[in-house]
Amino acid sequence: MGNPSSLSPVIHKEIRAVLWDFGGVILSSPFEAFNRYETASGLPLDHIRRVNSTNPDGNAWALLERNDISPLEFDALFASESEALGHRIPGADVLALLSGEVRPAMVAALDRVIAYGYRTACLTNNVVSTTPDPSPRQIEVAAIMKKFDHVVESSKVGCRKPEPRFYEIACELVGVSPDECVFLDDLGVNLKPAAAMGMRTIKVGDPTIALRELSDHLGLQF
């Protein structure tokens, strides 16, 4: 007869916090803009993603998101890295593609989660803005950011998803343990360490499906 303890169900703590990625969750994915650029430039689809996923912890993208290099340095370094993989792309071109469209359904879901008393944080790999005056879109994004209890930015904390320390910082700021969280992100590589720490995770592709999963976790209708 087997060990009864090995058959015990996993008991999760009550969810107290919902953690959200920004680009690809609250905003549409930049990968869509990458593909449009590649098509218009006669480049292989997903070449930019290939560059970003090569040496992912120490490449130009990682260095910029940790604020270890400037956008000007990124411009040259990304160009060299992309050229080494077959097609040269200026880093400045990539940075210009990062602005996604706001997903109203996700913002509405965030508002509902907040209204029901859940703690919230935005976990974002980002870069330091060099724009002197905010654009209308930046003002719109800033207004959404203010809704969160906390915003954890890679460019400010010196680490980035999927580094475990990034998630630890988020939990410390929010005042919860990982197993009291649901985390939404569009990249499986970012969700894997969060799940290993005990978070319930949702991979966001189709926002409608993602919100249905969030509804299942929280018992709310979106």
LOZADREN-206157 format. One line per 5 residues: number of its first residue (from 1); their letters; for each residue x, y, z of N, C-alpha, C, O. Coordinates in steps of 0.05 Angstrom, whole numbers, plus 5000, padded with zeros to 4 digits. Atoms other than C-alpha are relative to their C-alpha. Layout:
% LOZADREN-206157
NUM = A = X Y Z X Y Z X Y Z X Y Z | ...
% end
This chain:
% LOZADREN-206157
1 = MGNPS = 5017 4976 5000 5000 5000 5000 5018 5025 5000 5037 5026 5015 | 4983 4977 5003 5028 5068 4981 4999 5018 5025 4981 5015 5042 | 4998 4981 4978 5048 5122 5030 4977 5020 4997 4975 5034 4977 | 5024 4983 5002 4983 5161 5045 5008 5029 4995 4994 5044 4981 | 4992 4972 5003 5022 5227 5048 5006 5006 4971 5003 5029 4962
6 = SLSPV = 4993 4995 5028 5043 5218 4976 4975 5005 4983 4977 5014 4960 | 5025 4997 5014 4970 5218 4956 4984 5025 5008 4963 5031 4998 | 5014 4976 4989 4952 5282 4994 4998 5021 4978 5017 5026 4963 | 5002 4979 5021 4925 5338 4949 5016 5024 5008 5022 5029 5031 | 4985 4976 4995 4965 5401 4941 4980 5022 5009 4959 5026 4996
11 = IHKEI = 5018 4979 4989 4933 5456 4983 5013 5027 4996 5035 5033 5007 | 4990 4973 5005 4944 5527 4958 4990 5019 5021 4968 5016 5031 | 5009 4978 4983 4941 5587 5002 4980 5017 4985 4978 5016 4961 | 5019 4982 5013 4886 5637 4990 5015 5021 4984 5036 5031 4993 | 4987 4980 5017 4903 5685 4934 4995 5028 5012 4972 5035 5018
16 = RAVLW = 5002 4973 4989 4917 5755 4960 5010 5021 4981 5005 5045 4985 | 4988 4981 5018 4953 5787 4902 4999 4990 4971 5001 4966 4966 | 4999 5006 5028 4950 5790 4826 5023 5017 4988 5023 5041 4990 | 4976 4987 5012 5016 5806 4790 4997 5000 4970 4990 4979 4958 | 5005 4997 5028 5014 5832 4719 5026 5008 4985 5039 5027 4994
21 = DFGGV = 4981 4989 5019 5065 5838 4663 4986 5023 4986 4962 5025 4987 | 5013 4977 5014 5054 5901 4622 4999 4995 4970 4977 4991 4959 | 5000 5005 5029 5076 5893 4549 4994 4971 4994 5008 4953 5003 | 5009 5027 5006 5040 5832 4522 4977 4991 5017 4965 4970 5012 | 5023 5006 4983 4988 5833 4577 4981 5024 5001 4959 5023 4989
26 = ILSSP = 5016 4975 5000 4961 5903 4591 5001 5012 4972 4981 5023 4962 | 4996 4990 5027 4989 5924 4524 5002 4976 4981 5008 4954 4989 | 4995 5021 5020 4989 5884 4459 5029 4993 4999 5046 5009 5006 | 4973 5010 5000 5052 5844 4448 5018 5015 4980 5009 5020 4957 | 4981 4988 5019 5113 5879 4417 5008 4981 4977 5018 4990 4957
31 = FEAFN = 4992 5019 5021 5125 5815 4378 4985 5004 4974 4995 4999 4953 | 5016 4994 5024 5069 5836 4331 5014 5022 4984 5015 5021 4959 | 4986 4978 5013 5107 5900 4316 5026 4991 4988 5034 4999 4966 | 4975 5011 5010 5172 5861 4308 4995 4987 4973 5010 4990 4954 | 5007 5015 5024 5139 5817 4255 4993 5019 4977 5001 5014 4954
36 = RYETA = 5007 4981 5021 5111 5876 4217 5026 5014 4989 5028 5017 4965 | 4975 4987 5008 5180 5909 4216 5016 4980 4982 5027 4988 4962 | 4984 5020 5015 5213 5844 4192 4988 4996 4972 5003 4993 4953 | 5013 5004 5026 5162 5835 4136 5005 5024 4982 5012 5020 4959 | 4995 4976 5016 5170 5907 4113 5029 5003 4992 5035 5015 4971
41 = SGLPL = 4971 4997 5006 5246 5901 4114 5011 4976 4985 5035 4975 4979 | 4991 5024 5014 5249 5833 4079 5018 4982 5017 5035 4968 5007 | 4985 5016 4981 5277 5799 4141 4985 4975 5007 4960 4974 5005 | 5015 5023 4991 5261 5729 4166 4983 5006 5024 4991 5021 5042 | 5017 4996 4977 5203 5728 4214 5013 4990 5025 5026 4969 5025
46 = DHIRR = 4989 5007 4973 5223 5726 4288 5030 5003 5002 5042 4992 5021 | 4972 4996 4998 5294 5747 4273 5007 5017 5025 5027 5011 5039 | 4995 4984 4976 5290 5800 4328 4998 4983 5025 5014 4986 5043 | 5003 5017 4977 5264 5749 4377 5024 4980 5003 5032 4974 5025 | 4977 5018 5000 5321 5703 4357 5024 5014 5012 5039 5002 5028
51 = VNSTN = 4977 4985 4989 5372 5757 4373 4996 5003 5030 5015 5000 5046 | 5006 4996 4972 5338 5771 4440 5003 4974 5016 5008 4976 5040 | 4999 5025 4985 5338 5697 4459 5027 4987 4999 5032 4966 5011 | 4972 5010 5001 5412 5686 4442 5016 5013 5022 5017 5037 5024 | 4986 4990 4976 5454 5692 4505 4981 5019 5016 4987 5042 5021
56 = PDGNA = 5021 4983 4989 5390 5718 4540 5007 5014 5026 4994 5034 5032 | 4993 4987 4975 5423 5736 4606 5022 5021 4997 5026 5037 5016 | 4978 4981 5003 5480 5777 4577 5001 5015 4974 5021 5028 4968 | 5000 4986 5026 5460 5803 4509 4992 5029 5004 4987 5039 5026 | 5006 4972 4999 5445 5875 4491 4973 5006 5013 4970 5024 5029
61 = WALLE = 5027 4996 4989 5371 5868 4509 5001 4997 5031 4989 5014 5045 | 4998 5004 4971 5387 5840 4579 5014 5023 5013 5006 5033 5034 | 4984 4978 4988 5439 5894 4592 4983 5026 5001 4985 5041 5020 | 5016 4976 5000 5391 5949 4572 4978 4999 5020 4972 5019 5034 | 5022 5002 4981 5334 5923 4614 5009 5002 5029 4994 5009 5047
66 = RNDIS = 4988 4997 4973 5380 5921 4675 5012 5028 5003 5023 5034 5024 | 4988 4973 5000 5402 5993 4657 5030 4999 5002 5042 5017 5014 | 4971 5002 5000 5474 5969 4649 5013 5014 4976 5037 5021 4977 | 4990 4984 5023 5481 6004 4581 4979 5020 4993 4956 5018 5001 | 5018 4979 5009 5451 6066 4550 4986 4992 4974 4995 4973 4961
71 = PLEFD = 5013 5005 5026 5402 6066 4491 5019 5003 4977 5017 4988 4957 | 4981 4996 5021 5459 6092 4448 5019 4975 4997 5025 4966 4975 | 4983 5024 5000 5504 6033 4468 4984 4976 4990 4994 4959 4976 | 5017 5022 5009 5445 5986 4457 4997 5001 4969 4998 4980 4956 | 5003 4997 5029 5437 6013 4386 5022 4986 4985 5017 4971 4966
76 = ALFAS = 4977 5012 5014 5507 5992 4366 5003 4970 5007 5009 4954 4989 | 4996 5028 4991 5510 5927 4407 4979 4981 4987 4986 4959 4979 | 5021 5017 5013 5443 5900 4381 5006 4997 4971 5002 4976 4959 | 4994 5001 5029 5464 5917 4310 5022 4978 4995 5020 4963 4976 | 4978 5020 5003 5528 5875 4320 4989 4972 5005 4996 4953 4990
81 = ESEAL = 5011 5027 4994 5490 5817 4352 4982 4990 4978 4983 4967 4970 | 5018 5008 5021 5437 5816 4298 5015 4993 4974 5008 4975 4960 | 4984 5005 5024 5489 5820 4243 5015 4973 5002 5017 4959 4982 | 4987 5025 4995 5526 5761 4274 4982 4976 4994 4991 4954 4988 | 5020 5021 5005 5461 5721 4266 4988 5002 4972 4969 4989 4965
86 = GHRIP = 5008 5000 5029 5454 5740 4192 4987 5025 4989 4987 5029 4965 | 5014 4977 5010 5417 5806 4188 5003 5023 5020 4995 5021 5043 | 4995 4978 4983 5438 5873 4216 4975 5018 5004 4962 5026 4985 | 5023 4983 4993 5384 5913 4252 5009 5020 5021 5019 5012 5042 | 4992 4981 4979 5399 5978 4289 4982 4997 5025 4958 4994 5023
91 = GADVL = 5015 5002 4976 5379 5975 4361 4979 5022 5003 4958 5017 5015 | 5019 4978 4999 5345 6042 4355 4973 4993 4986 4952 5001 4995 | 5024 5008 5014 5296 6011 4305 4983 4982 5018 4958 4984 5018 | 5015 5019 4983 5277 5957 4356 4987 5016 5022 4963 5010 5029 | 5011 4984 4978 5266 6008 4412 4975 5015 4990 4956 5019 5006
96 = ALLSG = 5023 4985 5011 5218 6046 4366 4976 4982 4997 4954 4992 4992 | 5022 5019 5004 5175 5983 4361 4986 4991 5025 4968 4975 5024 | 5009 5011 4975 5161 5973 4434 4973 5010 5010 4962 4999 5028 | 5026 4990 4991 5098 6014 4440 4977 4983 4990 4972 4982 4966 | 5023 5016 5008 5038 5968 4441 4975 5015 5005 4975 5038 5015
101 = EVRPA = 5026 4987 4996 4964 5984 4442 4988 4990 5026 4990 4967 5034 | 5013 5007 4975 4926 5986 4508 4977 4981 4995 4961 4985 4976 | 5023 5019 5002 4878 5927 4517 4979 5008 5021 4983 5003 5045 | 5021 4990 4981 4815 5958 4549 4990 4978 5018 4984 4983 5042 | 5011 5021 4984 4790 5890 4573 5019 4993 5023 5010 4986 5045
106 = MVAAL = 4980 5005 4978 4855 5879 4613 4999 5022 5021 5002 5017 5045 | 5001 4978 4981 4851 5948 4644 4974 4998 5017 4975 5003 5041 | 5025 5004 4985 4778 5935 4663 5003 4978 5020 4992 4980 5042 | 4996 5022 4982 4799 5869 4694 5017 5009 5024 5012 5001 5047 | 4983 4989 4979 4854 5904 4733 4983 5017 5020 4986 5014 5044
111 = DRVIA = 5017 4984 4983 4803 5954 4759 4982 4983 5018 4977 4989 5041 | 5018 5017 4985 4756 5898 4781 5015 4985 5022 5006 4982 5044 | 4983 5014 4980 4812 5860 4816 5006 5019 5023 5005 5011 5047 | 4994 4980 4979 4831 5924 4854 4975 5005 5017 4976 5007 5041 | 5025 4994 4985 4758 5938 4872 4993 4978 5020 4980 4983 5040
116 = YGYRT = 5005 5022 4982 4753 5869 4904 5021 4996 5021 5020 4977 5036 | 4981 4999 4977 4812 5884 4949 5025 4984 4996 5040 4980 5015 | 4975 5014 5004 4867 5843 4917 5023 5020 4998 5020 5042 4987 | 4976 4984 5003 4937 5871 4922 5011 4996 4971 5007 4975 4960 | 4991 5002 5027 4969 5886 4855 5028 5011 4996 5037 5028 5011
121 = ACLTN = 4974 4989 5007 5037 5897 4824 5004 4995 4970 4994 4975 4959 | 4992 5003 5028 5063 5907 4753 5029 4992 5000 5046 5005 5012 | 4973 5011 5002 5125 5866 4738 5010 5003 4972 5001 4988 4954 | 4994 4994 5027 5158 5895 4677 5030 5002 4995 5045 5015 5009 | 4973 4996 5011 5224 5887 4640 4998 5024 4982 4984 5023 4961
126 = NVVST = 5003 4976 5015 5233 5957 4614 5027 5014 4996 5047 5005 5006 | 4976 4984 5004 5283 6009 4592 4995 5028 5008 4972 5037 5009 | 5003 4973 4991 5296 6079 4616 4992 5018 4976 5004 5017 4955 | 5009 4982 5021 5258 6130 4576 5018 5024 4997 5027 5036 5016 | 4983 4977 5005 5300 6184 4543 4984 5023 4987 4996 5043 4978
131 = TPDPS = 5017 4979 5011 5241 6225 4518 4997 5023 5020 4987 5018 5042 | 5001 4977 4981 5244 6295 4550 4971 5007 5008 4966 5012 5031 | 5028 4993 4995 5169 6308 4544 4983 4976 4994 4985 4964 4973 | 5016 5023 5004 5118 6253 4553 4980 5003 4977 4968 5024 4973 | 5019 5000 5022 5076 6235 4492 4972 4993 5011 4970 4984 5034
136 = PRQIE = 5027 5008 4991 5000 6225 4497 4999 4970 5008 4985 4963 5028 | 5001 5028 4993 5012 6150 4497 5014 4995 5027 5005 4979 5043 | 4986 5003 4974 5063 6155 4554 4983 5010 5023 4984 4999 5045 | 5018 4991 4979 5013 6195 4594 4978 4980 5006 4971 4975 5029 | 5020 5021 4996 4961 6141 4582 5011 4976 5015 4999 4966 5033
141 = VAAIM = 4987 5022 4986 5010 6087 4604 5005 5007 5029 5001 4990 5047 | 4995 4991 4972 5029 6127 4666 4975 4999 5017 4976 4992 5040 | 5025 5001 4985 4956 6132 4686 4993 4972 5007 4982 4967 5029 | 5006 5028 4994 4949 6056 4682 5020 4991 5022 5011 4977 5040 | 4980 5008 4981 5014 6046 4721 4992 5009 5029 4997 4995 5048
146 = KKFDH = 5007 4989 4974 4986 6089 4778 4978 4983 5014 4974 4986 5038 | 5021 5017 4988 4930 6038 4788 5012 4978 5018 5000 4970 5037 | 4988 5021 4985 4979 5986 4814 5009 5009 5028 5017 5032 5031 | 4988 4994 4974 5000 5983 4887 5030 5004 4998 5041 5022 5011 | 4971 4998 5004 5071 5973 4864 5007 4995 4971 4993 4980 4957
151 = VVESS = 4989 5005 5026 5110 5975 4799 5029 4992 5003 5045 5007 5013 | 4973 5010 4998 5173 5933 4795 5012 5001 4972 5004 4987 4954 | 4988 4995 5026 5217 5957 4737 5028 4989 4999 5044 4996 5017 | 4973 5012 5002 5279 5919 4714 5021 5022 4999 5043 5019 5010 | 4980 4978 5003 5313 5985 4696 5006 5014 5026 5026 5029 5028
156 = KVGCR = 4996 4987 4974 5306 6008 4769 5011 4981 5021 5026 4989 5039 | 4992 5018 4979 5317 5945 4810 5025 4985 4993 5037 4971 5010 | 4975 5012 5007 5377 5920 4771 5000 4970 4995 5021 4957 4992 | 5003 5027 5009 5350 5851 4755 4974 4998 4983 4959 5018 4982 | 5022 5002 5019 5297 5825 4707 4988 4972 5000 5001 4953 5008
161 = KPEPR = 5011 5027 5005 5249 5769 4692 5017 4986 4979 5024 4999 4959 | 5010 5020 4981 5263 5710 4693 5018 4995 5024 5017 4974 5035 | 4983 5004 4977 5314 5721 4748 4983 4998 5025 4966 5015 5030 | 5017 5004 4976 5284 5694 4814 4999 5024 5018 4979 5030 5030 | 4999 4977 4982 5306 5756 4852 4979 5021 4992 4968 5035 5010
166 = FYEIA = 5020 4981 5009 5259 5798 4810 4973 4994 5013 4959 5012 5022 | 5025 5008 4988 5199 5759 4835 5000 5002 5031 4980 5009 5043 | 4997 4996 4971 5225 5760 4906 4995 5029 5008 4982 5034 5028 | 5004 4971 4995 5228 5836 4904 4971 5007 4998 4960 5022 5015 | 5029 4995 5003 5156 5838 4879 4984 4991 5024 4968 5006 5034
171 = CELVG = 5015 5011 4977 5131 5794 4935 5006 5016 5025 4988 5021 5042 | 4993 4984 4977 5169 5834 4987 4986 5026 5000 4976 5035 5021 | 5014 4974 5002 5139 5899 4962 4970 4997 5006 4958 5014 5020 | 5029 5004 4998 5069 5872 4959 4993 4989 5028 4970 4993 5037 | 5005 5011 4974 5075 5836 5026 4986 4974 5000 4969 4969 5017
176 = VSPDE = 5013 5026 5002 5055 5767 5004 5022 4979 4994 5045 4986 4988 | 4983 5022 5008 5087 5699 4994 4993 4992 4971 4971 4997 4963 | 5006 5007 5028 5093 5671 4923 4975 4983 4997 4960 4986 4977 | 5023 5017 5003 5039 5619 4936 4974 5014 5007 4953 5001 5009 | 5024 4984 4996 4990 5675 4951 4994 5018 4975 4978 5036 4976
181 = CVFLD = 5001 4983 5024 4997 5704 4880 4991 4985 4976 4994 4961 4973 | 5004 5008 5028 4971 5696 4810 5016 5019 4983 5016 5043 4988 | 4982 4983 5016 5019 5721 4757 4993 4996 4970 4992 4973 4961 | 5006 5001 5029 5001 5738 4684 5023 5011 4985 5033 5033 4990 | 4978 4991 5018 5055 5742 4631 4996 4987 4973 4983 4966 4972
186 = DLGVN = 5004 5011 5026 5058 5729 4557 5023 4981 4992 5022 4969 4971 | 4977 5017 5007 5124 5691 4559 5003 4977 5020 5005 4981 5045 | 4997 5023 4982 5131 5620 4586 5026 5001 5015 5027 4991 5038 | 4975 4999 4987 5204 5633 4603 4998 5017 5026 5013 5012 5045 | 5004 4983 4976 5181 5686 4653 4981 4987 5020 4983 4992 5044
191 = LKPAA = 5019 5013 4982 5126 5643 4682 5012 4976 5014 5004 4969 5037 | 4988 5025 4988 5169 5581 4695 5012 5005 5028 5005 4989 5046 | 4989 4996 4973 5209 5609 4754 4979 5009 5020 4980 5002 5043 | 5021 4992 4982 5147 5641 4783 4984 4976 5009 4977 4974 5033 | 5014 5025 4992 5111 5574 4782 5017 4983 5019 5006 4971 5037
196 = AMGMR = 4982 5015 4983 5172 5541 4813 5000 5011 5029 5005 4996 5048 | 5001 4987 4973 5166 5591 4871 4973 4996 5013 4971 5002 5037 | 5027 5005 4988 5093 5572 4882 4978 5017 4989 4955 5013 4998 | 5021 4983 5011 5056 5624 4842 4982 4984 4981 4991 4966 4967 | 5017 5010 5021 4995 5605 4801 5004 5019 4976 5004 5043 4978
201 = TIKVG = 4992 4984 5023 5011 5628 4730 4980 4997 4977 4967 4977 4974 | 5017 4999 5024 4972 5648 4668 5016 5010 4977 5027 5033 4978 | 4987 4991 5024 5004 5652 4600 4980 5014 4982 4960 5003 4974 | 5018 4984 5015 4972 5708 4561 5006 5000 4971 5027 5010 4962 | 4999 4999 5029 4961 5697 4488 4975 5014 4991 4976 5038 4985
206 = DPTIA = 5026 4989 5005 4888 5708 4473 4991 5012 5027 4987 4997 5046 | 5008 4988 4975 4866 5759 4526 4974 4988 5011 4971 4986 5036 | 5026 5012 4991 4796 5728 4529 5004 4975 5016 4992 4970 5036 | 4994 5025 4986 4824 5660 4548 5014 5005 5026 5008 4992 5046 | 4985 4994 4976 4872 5690 4598 4981 5011 5022 4984 5003 5045
211 = LRELS = 5018 4990 4980 4816 5728 4633 4981 4979 5010 4972 4980 5033 | 5016 5022 4991 4775 5665 4635 5015 4984 5021 5003 4975 5041 | 4984 5014 4980 4832 5631 4672 5002 5016 5026 5001 5004 5048 | 4998 4983 4976 4839 5690 4719 4973 4998 5016 4973 4998 5040 | 5026 5003 4988 4764 5685 4732 4998 4974 5016 4986 4973 5038
216 = DHLGL = 5001 5026 4986 4772 5612 4751 5016 5001 5026 5008 4989 5046 | 4983 4998 4976 4827 5629 4801 4987 5018 5022 4988 5011 5045 | 5010 4980 4981 4791 5688 4833 4970 4998 5006 4960 5009 5026 | 5029 5001 4997 4717 5672 4825 4987 5026 4992 4964 5031 5001 | 5012 4975 5010 4705 5739 4791 4993 4997 4971 5005 4981 4956
221 = QF = 5007 5000 5028 4672 5752 4725 5012 5024 4987 5010 5047 4997 | 4987 4978 5014 4709 5794 4674 4986 5004 4972 4994 5021 4957
% end
